[in-house]
Amino acid sequence: MKYNRFFDLKRKIAVVTGGAGLIGKAVVEGLAEFGATVILADIDTNKGALAAQALSGKGLKVIFRYLDISNENSVCGLVDFVHKKHKKIDIWVNSAYPRTKDWGNKFEDISLASWRKNIDLHLVGYFLCSQKAAEYMKRQKRGSIINLASIYGMAAPDFSFYKNTDMTTPAAYAVIKAGIINFTKYLASYYGKYKIRVNCVSPGGVFARQPEVFVKRYTHKTALKRMCLPQDVTGAVIYLASEASAYVTGQNLIVDGGWSIQ
């Protein structure tokens, strides 16, 4: 066997939702560097177009398309676009992170309307994208779907990390990400007979210039003594997208530097 080709994504067509985000953009770049043609899909037209342009300027095959993951017509329109242009979808990465403006409210201040809206935007959005992508892949009898979850979907947050900062972790986030993890297992079981693999990645806290006191507390708990970087997530996604993981499905790949083992 030619193991050096396991990670080769040449001639693969990939879609990354939330592709202009912190993690999404790194995933788009990584997949493209390994040879895939990547559709960078995002609700932010300006940010998405600029990100695709910058990556294309590096010689990578990246195309921007507008996408609202909570809108069925928008999702179906993207699938139709990819089919007409490329005739297949090999990889679909759900990386979008939609949320309302009051996302950072403390638990006691969360309104019922906000709770429902965030579940609808994020968890229902992942359902919608996964359904349309899987049904398309079913016709071609192959494909890899990768969902972005979180360690907070499998473990309770340590609220001492947030003391004396303006930060918190929203309650809806825990519910959404936990749902995504088990939803991934459901999809893997349901679509396995069509040779569609479905996995998820649960990153630890991703460094995004958080307050120094938070970073210090967080890294103290991790075995590797640092926060997650976008490229750490990218490596996991490339593995799950490639033939290197041809016999891996229904799994939650934890990328947290050992945070969850402490």
LUMKOLTI-108789 format. One line per field, with one value per residue (C-alpha): residue number from 1; residue in one letter; x, y, z. Coordinates in nm, 4 decimals. Layout:
nr: [NUM|...]
rest: [A|...]
X: [X|...]
Y: [Y|...]
Z: [Z|...]
end
This chain:
nr: [1|2|3|4|5|6|7|8|9|10|11|12|13|14|15|16|17|18|19|20|21|22|23|24|25|26|27|28|29|30|31|32|33|34|35|36|37|38|39|40|41|42|43|44|45|46|47|48|49|50|51|52|53|54|55|56|57|58|59|60|61|62|63|64|65|66|67|68|69|70|71|72|73|74|75|76|77|78|79|80|81|82|83|84|85|86|87|88|89|90|91|92|93|94|95|96|97|98|99|100|101|102|103|104|105|106|107|108|109|110|111|112|113|114|115|116|117|118|119|120|121|122|123|124|125|126|127|128|129|130|131|132|133|134|135|136|137|138|139|140|141|142|143|144|145|146|147|148|149|150|151|152|153|154|155|156|157|158|159|160|161|162|163|164|165|166|167|168|169|170|171|172|173|174|175|176|177|178|179|180|181|182|183|184|185|186|187|188|189|190|191|192|193|194|195|196|197|198|199|200|201|202|203|204|205|206|207|208|209|210|211|212|213|214|215|216|217|218|219|220|221|222|223|224|225|226|227|228|229|230|231|232|233|234|235|236|237|238|239|240|241|242|243|244|245|246|247|248|249|250|251|252|253|254|255|256|257|258|259|260|261|262]
rest: [M|K|Y|N|R|F|F|D|L|K|R|K|I|A|V|V|T|G|G|A|G|L|I|G|K|A|V|V|E|G|L|A|E|F|G|A|T|V|I|L|A|D|I|D|T|N|K|G|A|L|A|A|Q|A|L|S|G|K|G|L|K|V|I|F|R|Y|L|D|I|S|N|E|N|S|V|C|G|L|V|D|F|V|H|K|K|H|K|K|I|D|I|W|V|N|S|A|Y|P|R|T|K|D|W|G|N|K|F|E|D|I|S|L|A|S|W|R|K|N|I|D|L|H|L|V|G|Y|F|L|C|S|Q|K|A|A|E|Y|M|K|R|Q|K|R|G|S|I|I|N|L|A|S|I|Y|G|M|A|A|P|D|F|S|F|Y|K|N|T|D|M|T|T|P|A|A|Y|A|V|I|K|A|G|I|I|N|F|T|K|Y|L|A|S|Y|Y|G|K|Y|K|I|R|V|N|C|V|S|P|G|G|V|F|A|R|Q|P|E|V|F|V|K|R|Y|T|H|K|T|A|L|K|R|M|C|L|P|Q|D|V|T|G|A|V|I|Y|L|A|S|E|A|S|A|Y|V|T|G|Q|N|L|I|V|D|G|G|W|S|I|Q]
X: [0.0000|0.1147|0.0624|0.2020|-0.1177|-0.3531|-0.3808|-0.3922|-0.7119|-0.6499|-0.9680|-1.1763|-1.4533|-1.5038|-1.7569|-1.6743|-1.9580|-1.8495|-1.5406|-1.4506|-1.4378|-1.1341|-1.1410|-1.3253|-1.0684|-0.7845|-0.9771|-1.0403|-0.6719|-0.5606|-0.7941|-0.6891|-0.3193|-0.3717|-0.5193|-0.8941|-1.1092|-1.2856|-1.6111|-1.5771|-1.9385|-2.0254|-2.3065|-2.0637|-2.0291|-1.7519|-1.5399|-1.5952|-1.5068|-1.1905|-1.0834|-1.1365|-0.9506|-0.6548|-0.6312|-0.6731|-0.3855|-0.1683|-0.2485|-0.5122|-0.8423|-1.0939|-1.4348|-1.6611|-2.0364|-2.2915|-2.4643|-2.7140|-2.7176|-3.0533|-3.2257|-3.3283|-3.3346|-2.9844|-2.8478|-3.0218|-2.8968|-2.5382|-2.5728|-2.7189|-2.4336|-2.1676|-2.3441|-2.3718|-2.0124|-1.8321|-2.0798|-1.9925|-1.9376|-1.6671|-1.6277|-1.8662|-1.7418|-1.9940|-1.7914|-2.0399|-2.0913|-2.4122|-2.5357|-2.7492|-2.6170|-2.6992|-2.4972|-2.2781|-2.5615|-2.5396|-2.7704|-3.0243|-3.0481|-3.1131|-3.4568|-3.6630|-3.6694|-3.2892|-3.2542|-3.4849|-3.3205|-2.9681|-3.0728|-3.2454|-2.9546|-2.6805|-2.8068|-3.0914|-2.8518|-2.6139|-2.9090|-3.0157|-2.6679|-2.5994|-2.9311|-2.8843|-2.5163|-2.5798|-2.8714|-2.6549|-2.3655|-2.6063|-2.6513|-2.2762|-2.2359|-1.9456|-1.8543|-1.7234|-1.9179|-1.7313|-1.9044|-1.7352|-1.8360|-1.6510|-1.5125|-1.7997|-2.0337|-1.8895|-1.7722|-1.8944|-1.7098|-1.4877|-1.6381|-1.3370|-1.1565|-1.3907|-1.3627|-1.2846|-1.3323|-1.6217|-1.6271|-1.8590|-1.9631|-2.3316|-2.5601|-2.6937|-2.3411|-2.3192|-2.6566|-2.5815|-2.2396|-2.3547|-2.6356|-2.3933|-2.1785|-2.4657|-2.6229|-2.2937|-2.3179|-2.6768|-2.5807|-2.2834|-2.5126|-2.7888|-2.5740|-2.2966|-2.4492|-2.3981|-2.0254|-2.0773|-1.8567|-1.9691|-1.7383|-1.6931|-1.4028|-1.4209|-1.1587|-1.0496|-1.0489|-0.9153|-0.6820|-0.8457|-0.6634|-0.8639|-0.7700|-0.4317|-0.5793|-0.8174|-0.5413|-0.3215|-0.5968|-0.7015|-0.3523|-0.2676|-0.5267|-0.4094|-0.1414|0.0317|0.0175|-0.1254|-0.4566|-0.5761|-0.4769|-0.6869|-0.4251|-0.4627|-0.8248|-0.7270|-0.5024|-0.7870|-1.0272|-0.7789|-0.7391|-1.1161|-1.1613|-0.8929|-0.8447|-0.6248|-0.9509|-1.1308|-1.2443|-1.3357|-1.6950|-1.9207|-1.6241|-1.5634|-1.1997|-1.0988|-0.8344|-0.7805|-0.4153|-0.5189|-0.7670|-1.0300|-0.7966|-0.7107]
Y: [0.0000|0.3527|0.5091|0.8440|0.8908|0.8427|1.2175|1.3150|1.5110|1.5864|1.5696|1.5909|1.8498|1.9878|2.2263|2.4091|2.5998|2.8945|2.8948|3.2547|3.1951|3.1406|2.7624|2.7452|2.9452|2.7290|2.4166|2.5563|2.6339|2.2936|2.0957|2.3043|2.2595|1.8841|1.9217|1.9598|2.2131|2.3878|2.5814|2.8330|2.8883|3.1660|3.4048|3.6997|3.7832|4.0403|3.8388|3.5185|3.6684|3.8276|3.5006|3.3048|3.5679|3.5594|3.1809|3.1740|3.4211|3.1491|2.9206|2.7227|2.6140|2.7999|2.9349|3.1508|3.0963|3.2634|3.0288|3.0691|2.7259|2.7958|2.8551|2.5442|2.7230|2.8538|2.5086|2.3416|2.6189|2.5522|2.1787|2.2476|2.4869|2.2326|1.9599|2.1717|2.2902|1.9808|1.6888|1.5566|1.6378|1.4312|1.6196|1.8381|2.0159|2.1825|2.4571|2.7452|2.9124|3.1185|3.2939|3.5835|3.9163|3.8242|3.5019|3.5933|3.6422|3.4664|3.1658|3.3519|3.6295|3.4064|3.4634|3.1750|3.3408|3.3616|2.9981|2.8789|3.0996|2.9769|2.6120|2.6769|2.8639|2.6237|2.2726|2.2810|2.4353|2.1409|1.9033|2.0766|2.0794|1.7191|1.5994|1.7645|1.6659|1.3042|1.2614|1.3929|1.1645|0.8695|0.8877|0.8659|0.6022|0.7719|1.0797|1.2188|1.4554|1.6227|1.8210|2.0674|1.9969|2.0929|1.9591|2.1537|1.9139|1.6268|1.7875|2.0649|2.3970|2.5098|2.8482|2.9454|3.0098|3.3027|3.4714|3.8460|3.8524|3.9587|3.6094|3.3149|3.0031|3.0083|2.7280|2.6788|2.6049|2.2986|2.1703|2.2329|2.0718|1.7701|1.7278|1.7468|1.4684|1.2230|1.3402|1.2500|0.8943|0.8681|0.9785|0.7406|0.4486|0.5601|0.6287|0.3725|0.1318|0.3981|0.4224|0.7696|0.8325|1.0851|1.2011|1.5039|1.6978|1.8386|2.1105|2.2454|2.6191|2.7892|3.0818|3.4035|3.6704|3.6034|3.7883|3.6806|3.5579|3.3251|3.1875|3.1218|2.9353|2.7366|2.6285|2.5253|2.2469|2.1132|1.8458|2.0253|2.3629|2.5682|2.6517|2.4966|2.6665|2.6588|2.4443|2.1791|2.1385|2.1442|1.8402|1.6413|1.7427|1.6469|1.3037|1.2489|1.3793|1.1556|0.7866|0.7684|0.7347|0.5095|0.2740|0.5468|0.6602|0.7720|0.8980|1.2118|1.3101|1.5173|1.7807|1.9473|1.9076|1.6735|1.9140|1.6412|1.3880|1.6065]
Z: [0.0000|-0.0737|0.2674|0.1559|-0.0461|0.2483|0.3064|-0.0607|-0.1272|-0.4928|-0.7022|-0.3824|-0.3517|-0.0018|0.1521|0.4752|0.6419|0.8529|0.6344|0.7117|1.0888|1.3083|1.2800|0.9482|0.7576|0.8884|0.7868|0.4375|0.3946|0.5232|0.2987|-0.0011|0.0793|0.0655|-0.2829|-0.2369|-0.4180|-0.1314|-0.1263|0.1541|0.2629|0.5044|0.5931|0.6011|0.2322|0.2700|0.5107|0.3148|-0.0210|0.1175|0.2824|-0.0400|-0.2400|-0.0014|-0.0136|-0.3910|-0.4065|-0.2513|-0.5405|-0.3530|-0.5102|-0.2933|-0.3990|-0.1857|-0.1678|0.0574|0.3030|0.5849|0.7520|0.9169|0.5821|0.3877|0.0520|0.1132|0.2007|-0.0938|-0.3211|-0.2152|-0.2751|-0.6201|-0.6999|-0.6053|-0.8034|-1.1186|-1.0994|-0.9678|-0.9987|-0.6516|-0.2847|-0.1166|0.2103|0.4098|0.7226|0.9542|1.1175|1.1252|1.4635|1.4438|1.7591|1.8768|2.0022|2.3625|2.3399|2.6377|2.8892|3.2244|3.2664|3.4801|3.2184|2.9153|2.7675|2.6344|2.2917|2.2873|2.3959|2.1189|1.8571|1.9308|1.9260|1.5936|1.4385|1.5417|1.6159|1.3650|1.1129|1.1526|1.1107|0.7915|0.6377|0.7376|0.5977|0.2591|0.2333|0.3366|0.0981|-0.1845|-0.0856|-0.0691|-0.4448|-0.5015|-0.2243|-0.0516|0.1458|0.4719|0.6978|0.9830|1.2560|1.4885|1.8473|2.1681|2.4949|2.6546|2.4785|2.6826|3.0065|3.2337|3.2160|3.5006|3.5827|3.7934|3.4635|3.3994|3.7401|3.7208|3.3422|3.1203|2.9698|3.0242|2.8367|2.7369|2.8544|2.5022|2.3816|2.6080|2.4893|2.1221|2.1217|2.3237|2.0729|1.7820|1.9295|1.9608|1.6344|1.4663|1.6004|1.4803|1.1296|1.1177|1.2010|0.9655|0.6584|0.7077|0.4554|0.1896|0.2733|0.4215|0.7229|0.9845|1.2629|1.4817|1.6295|1.9828|2.0243|2.3576|2.4156|2.1039|2.1624|2.0452|2.2470|2.5614|2.8827|3.0174|3.3449|3.1599|2.9374|3.2422|3.4287|3.1242|3.0197|3.3742|3.3459|3.0084|2.9913|2.7029|2.8843|2.6008|2.4389|2.1149|1.7895|1.4702|1.2952|1.5669|1.4604|1.0930|1.1332|1.2861|1.0080|0.7353|0.8943|0.9082|0.5522|0.4036|0.3307|0.6405|0.8357|0.5861|0.8656|1.1160|1.1618|1.4452|1.6467|1.8497|1.8043|2.1073|2.0348|2.3719|2.4713|2.7498|2.9125|2.9546|3.1185|3.4180]
end
